[in-house]
């Protein structure tokens, strides 16, 4: 039996975020910086599930802050168990806790884990999505639902939304220029007063367009 | 030490090709069918290297034919060893043999293996690319070069090229419509009298655009 063993360093490598200054189409007096980040696979966890996974009353330990204020990668990780007993170890939990647990995977992760068809959803919209088993040092949770591939989206505040002329739930286009130039045609707009202008794509998207090699980035209505 | 173990089934899963009929913009009397395939990571092997990996005079055993006439996935696989002793097992060899060995990885594979920066190249253009160690049942080869991420490209014959109005080495655009709609902006044109109209993308690209969910496919000049 041959196996393909990936160690923990890989996960952290993939987790590494690529931040790029926005270049291009907008007038130079625009005060906005557009950060484009690759989100590696991760879990959001509910109070109830963290109690089971890490023990009653356990609190998440921030490891490093994320770009959106108040969000962080936690030190805590879990093991995700797929339908054919394949696992993803060291699946990072992102804080803070949420009302409902959710796991975001790239299609490459999901196929590797044995899921043929996880749905593309905006975070939080998990009605009718598949579940999975999740293991922590204190116990196992059977998620009834919550496995998604997160749709590419852009966070912005109302001022930035006005600048781009877009409203909540609109779709924008994102062009990543370079040797593997790609235009993402369905970038969902999420507006919140506390947000910073920031596109989130998954690792498949970041690797498809060669985000780490990008020479130009344009967000277009 | 936590490990993330992926078995052989995964590789085969990823290898699975998605063939989609072309829908859309072209007139219905166009006689062409555009197949879009996801190429999983693989190796092309030289006579000299196959002698070392599988033994002197060993011939590749076709496992299944590929879409381009005369090409096939071989039964033979190798183990690819990355710079930090991480490995990819069951790396499929594609036949027939070539003048020079070459390994095509998606960026997700390359990053997982510990390569920070493999170049994006057209197949065969491997001057100055990184090497790696490759292990077969009969021995180990140290490739001096040949590791690439294959640039997305379209094979076509001269009649199809005339239909699209493109010439050798032109760039075209490929729109994959669906919930994760993407336009690939730099699809390299490769014309050969023996080719069938066929886009090759890697697994990152196929997973980014959700090729298995695609509702429309358009190849545009």
Interface residues (C-beta under 8 A of the other chain):
Chain A: X1 X2 X3 X4 X5 X6 X7 X8 X9 X10 X11 X13 X14 X79 X84 X86 X87 X88 X89 X90 X106 X107 X108 X111 X112 X114 X117 X120 X151 X152 X175 X179 X180 X181 X182 X183 X184 X185 X186 X202 X203 X204 X205 X207 X208 X209 X210 X212 X213
Chain B: X1 X2 X3 X4 X5 X6 X7 X8 X9 X10 X11 X13 X14 X79 X84 X86 X87 X88 X89 X90 X106 X107 X108 X111 X112 X114 X117 X120 X151 X152 X175 X179 X180 X181 X182 X183 X184 X185 X186 X202 X203 X204 X205 X207 X208 X209 X210 X212 X213
